[in-house]
Amino acid sequence: MHADTSEGMVEFRAMNLRWVLVAAAVGLGAVSFGCGDSAGAKSAHITPGAMPEGETWTGVYYHPVFGYLHLVEQDNTVVGRWKRTDGSAWGELSGTEKGNVVHFTWKEHTYGMVGPSSERKGRGYFVYKSGKREGEAAELDGEYGNDEAEVGSAWHNVKQIRMQPDLKSIGGTAPEESVRPGGLD
C-alpha cells in the first residue's frame, strides 16, 4: 500500500508539472502575440478601391477626441493637421493615396511638454467612404498605431460640409480654446 501511494504521488506531481509547463507556454505565447509578430510591426492589409466619383480627400473631418482634421490632397500625396478637442495636443500626418485608401505617418505634439515624452508618432491608414445617400457626409474609416505599427486604435472621422481646410491654423502655438464640435450648418 505504501508503494502505491508514493507511485500515485509521483504521477500526481508529474501531471501538475505538465500543466504548469503547458500554462507557462500558453502564457508566453500570449505575451509574444501581444507584442507583435517576429516579422516586424503590424500593417493594414487593405485593397484600395476607386475613389467615389466627384469626391476628394481635401476637406475638414471631425472626430470627438482628435477634433477637426484638416486634409489637403496634391497629386497622390495627402497632408493633414489636427488639434485635439481638449486642446492638449496637435498633430500632423502625411501619406500617399491610392484610390480610396491613404497610408500615412503621423506625429502628435503635446502642448507644454518638452523632451521625448512630448511627442508621439506612428503610422495609420484611412479608407474614404462617401455618404450612402445624396447630401450625406463622407467618412474616413481607419486605424492608427504607435511607432512602426499601422494598426491598433480606430480613427473614424466625418467630413464637415462647408468647411475649408486651413493647415496653417493648427500648429505649435499655445492653445487658445478647445475645438468644439459643429460645422454641419
Protein Blocks (a to p, Z undefined) as FASTA:
>chain_A
ZZmmmmmmmmmmmmmmmmmmmmmmmmmmmmmmmnopfkbccddddddddddehiafbdcd
ddfklopaddddehjaccdddddfklpaccddddddehjaccdddddddehiacjklpcc
ddddddddddfbghiacdddddddehjbfbhbacdddddehiacdfklgcjbdcfbdcde
ehjZZ
